[in-house]
Amino acid sequence: MFRLTREVRFAVNAQPEGRRAVTNAFSGYPSLNGLGHYFSLEVTVAGELQSESHYLLNIKDIDQAVRERAIILVEEIVRKRPGDFGASMLNELFERLKNTWAGATLEKLLFKLSPFLSISILSSERPMTRLSQKF
């Protein structure tokens, strides 16, 4: 069994803007433009290596799925349901992503609200979520 963890960084800006070409630079995409919220989502998948490529999964597939399925939900919560951040949001993100990648199983999501505050969910512990804060 092999594991792959990919971190996708993105921002939800105060003023919605049109999408530009996707890049995954250090600052993430969509990038922070003025005042807004900056987040990071770590996705951990597990499975066996593909025989033809010897990779578990192409990291671009993880990036694309997170941008298509997860960021839209986070943007909606920030703008319309700010009280829904937490366990219910993370469970909903897990549901949206769990059957996305053929041959790989979603094991963990770690949603970083800041460098010091995060919430995570493990497939083996669902629906329990974990809140971590560094001091």
Secondary structure as UniProt FT lines:
FT   STRAND          2..13
FT   TURN            26..27
FT   STRAND          36..47
FT   TURN            51..53
FT   HELIX           59..65
FT   HELIX           66..70
FT   HELIX           71..80
FT   HELIX           82..84
FT   TURN            85..86
FT   HELIX           87..97
FT   TURN            98..99
FT   TURN            102..103
FT   STRAND          104..112
FT   STRAND          117..122
FT   HELIX           123..125
FT   TURN            126..127
FT   STRAND          129..133
//
